[in-house]
Amino acid sequence: MATPAEPAFVLPVRVYYEDTDAGGVVYYANYLKFIERARTEWLRALGFEQRRLREAFGVVFAVHRVDAWFQRPARLDDALCVVLHVARCTRVRMAFFQRVTHADEPHTSLFEARVEVACLDARRFVPQRMPPPIREAIHQWTST
């Protein structure tokens, strides 16, 4: 899969014992946790931590769809990079391209995913337009 153009957000992750399965490799579901953390930290870097999204703006982001490709295993103590690119941002949804690599091999993917999230009203859990400050911050970041 082709990597989107920059900018990219990169979150370093270390593989701990709790992340591995009986075979000593990262359990497949943990890649989803790694990419979730990267999206959360990316929003935090934009100034929007999860609590603030809910309390100040009355919204949450929920995953709508994930297409995932598992390519190579990561193992205990590996230093990884979780890379995030915003592929698309509309009034209600965002699409991301995310990959996990070894820190010392950034061009070799271990895991890749396309993730779609929807902005939801935090009380009713129905789609809602992203508040302008959030959307503006995202568009500023994607145009840098």
N, C-alpha and C positions, 0 to 999 in steps of 0.2 A: 504494500500500500504506500502510495506517495505521501510524503510528509508535507503538510501545509507550510506556507511561507511564515516567516516570523511575524509577530512576536510570539514568544513561547514563555510560559511560566514553568519553572522547574522546581520540584520538591525532592530533596534528598531523603531517602528511606534506607534504613538498615534492616536486614532480614534477621528476625529473632527466632528463637526456638519455637515460640508459640505460633509463628507464621508457617511452620513446615508441617508436612504430613509424615506418615510412617516411613515413606521412602526418602525422607531428608530433603525434599524439595518444597518450594512454596506451594501450599495448598491453593488450588485454583480460585476459590472464592475470595482469597485474600488479595488477589490483584484488584478485585472490585473495591475492596476497602482502601487500597493504596490510591486508586484513581479518585475515589470519593474524597479522601483527605486532600488531594491536590486541588480539587475544585473548591473545597472549603477554604483552604489556605490562600488560593487565588482571590476569592471573594474578600477574605480578610485583608489581603494586601491592597485591594481596591478601597478598603475602609468600611466593608460591610460584613461584620461577623454575624453568625447565624442568629444570635439573640437579638441583635439590632434589627435584622430583617423582619423578625416577627413583631418586636415591640414598637419600633419606630415607624415601620412601613406596613405592618399587617400582612406580610407575605412570607411564603416559604418557597423553596425550589424543590421539586420532586422529580425523580428520574422517571421518564416516560418510556424510554427504549434504550437498550444496550445491544450492540453487535460487537462481539469479542472474538479475537484471534489469539490463541495461545501458541507461541512459536518456539521458545526455548525455556528450559527451567532455570529458576534462580534457587540458590541454596543458602543454608545457614551462614550467617555473617556477611553475605554479599552486600556491598554498598550499591544501591540502586538510585536511579533518577526517574522520577515520574514526571513526564512532560505533558503539558496541556496547551492546546491551541484552540481558539474559538473559531469554529468553522462557519457559524451563522448565528445571528442574533436578531430576532424579530420582537414584536411588542410583547409576546407571551412566552416564546420558547427560545432556547439556546441549544445549539448543537456543538459538541466538542469532538476533537480528535485527540486521543490520549495514548501515550505509549510508555512502557516501562523498559528501561535499558540498564545495563551495568554502568556504574559511574565511569569506569575507565574504557567503556566501549559505547559511546553515545550514538553511534550510527547503526548498532545492531539491536533490533527490537527483540525483547523477550515476550512482550504482550502488547497488543494494540486493541483499541476500542473506539467505536463511535458511540457517543452518548448524547441522548436528547433529554433535556430537562424542561419542565414547564413551571411557570410562575403561578402560584396558587394563592388564593385568599387563605390566610392562616386559620381562620375559624371555620369556614365552610368547605374548604378543600375543593374549590372550583377554580377554573382558569381565571386569571386576572392579569391585566396589563402590568408590566413592570413599572414601578414608580420611576418618574423621569430622572432623579439623581442616580439611580442604579444603572439605568440604560445609558445615560450620558457617560458615566465612568467606564462602562464596558466599551462603548464606542471610542472613547478617548484612548483606552488601552489598546484596542485592536488597530488603531490608526497610527500608533507610534512605531 
